[in-house]
Amino acid sequence: MSGLTGGSGVLGGLGAGAINDGFLSDAGVATSGAGSAVGVPFAGMFQTMVQQTSVLDQKASQAVTGLLNGSGVEIHDAMIATQKADMAFELALQVRNKAVGAYQQMMGMQF
């Protein structure tokens, strides 16, 4: 497990710009060293994230269907596609939960 903590280990290169699935760049999030958004409104970024999640879910569904049909899809490819879709869904769900929590907190403020 020592490879998980080192900078050159398994998870060492998994920064925002290391994996280029187009998920962060399509959502309007800068993957440069600054790490800040590039002036995209939250609603637009969230809508793009939901669309990308839907695309990843469709790809995972196709991969699993291809695996079950025996059309040449490898099991590891289906598992990777399924995990990508699951992680994207969990991210979208957590962003939504944080936004709802922030809204509820603001509505509870008294002026």
C-alpha positions in Angstrom: 0.0 0.0 0.0 3.0 2.3 0.0 2.2 3.2 -3.6 -0.9 5.0 -2.5 0.8 7.7 -0.6 3.8 8.6 -2.7 3.8 11.2 -5.4 4.7 8.7 -8.0 2.4 5.9 -6.7 -0.9 4.7 -8.1 -2.9 7.7 -6.8 -0.1 10.2 -7.0 -0.9 11.4 -10.5 -4.6 11.6 -10.1 -4.9 15.4 -10.0 -7.7 17.3 -11.7 -5.7 17.5 -15.0 -4.2 14.0 -14.9 -7.2 12.1 -16.1 -8.7 13.7 -19.2 -12.1 12.2 -19.7 -13.4 15.6 -20.7 -15.6 15.7 -17.6 -14.0 18.7 -15.9 -13.0 20.6 -19.0 -16.5 20.2 -20.5 -18.0 21.4 -17.3 -16.0 24.7 -17.5 -13.7 24.0 -14.7 -10.1 25.0 -15.3 -7.7 22.1 -14.9 -4.6 24.3 -14.8 -2.5 24.9 -11.7 -4.8 27.7 -10.5 -7.7 25.3 -10.0 -10.4 27.9 -10.2 -13.6 28.1 -12.4 -13.4 30.1 -15.5 -16.4 32.3 -15.0 -19.0 29.6 -15.8 -22.2 30.0 -13.8 -23.0 27.2 -11.3 -26.2 26.2 -13.1 -24.3 25.7 -16.4 -21.6 23.7 -14.8 -24.1 21.5 -12.9 -26.2 21.0 -16.1 -23.0 19.9 -18.0 -22.0 17.6 -15.1 -25.5 15.9 -15.2 -25.2 15.5 -19.0 -21.8 14.0 -18.7 -23.0 11.7 -16.0 -25.8 10.6 -18.3 -23.4 9.9 -21.1 -21.1 7.8 -18.8 -24.2 5.9 -17.6 -25.2 5.1 -21.2 -21.6 3.9 -22.0 -21.6 1.7 -18.9 -25.0 0.3 -19.9 -23.7 -0.5 -23.4 -20.6 -2.1 -22.0 -22.5 -4.3 -19.6 -25.0 -5.3 -22.4 -22.1 -6.1 -24.7 -20.5 -8.2 -22.0 -23.7 -10.1 -21.4 -24.3 -10.6 -25.1 -20.8 -11.9 -25.7 -20.1 -9.2 -28.3 -16.4 -8.9 -27.5 -16.5 -6.5 -24.5 -14.0 -7.5 -21.8 -15.1 -7.7 -18.2 -12.5 -5.1 -17.0 -13.8 -2.6 -19.6 -17.3 -3.1 -18.4 -16.3 -2.7 -14.8 -14.3 0.4 -15.5 -17.2 2.0 -17.4 -19.5 1.1 -14.5 -17.2 2.6 -11.9 -16.8 5.8 -13.9 -20.6 6.1 -14.1 -20.9 5.4 -10.4 -18.3 8.0 -9.4 -19.8 10.6 -11.7 -23.2 10.0 -10.2 -21.8 10.2 -6.6 -20.1 13.5 -7.5 -23.2 15.0 -8.9 -25.2 13.8 -6.0 -22.8 15.3 -3.4 -22.6 18.6 -5.3 -26.4 18.7 -5.3 -26.6 17.9 -1.6 -24.1 20.7 -0.8 -26.0 23.2 -2.9 -29.3 22.3 -1.2 -27.7 22.5 2.2 -26.3 25.9 1.4 -29.7 27.1 0.2 -31.4 25.8 3.3 -28.8 27.5 5.5 -29.3 30.8 3.7 -33.0 30.5 4.1 -32.7 30.0 7.8 -30.7 33.2 8.3 -32.4 36.2 9.9 -31.7 39.7 8.9 
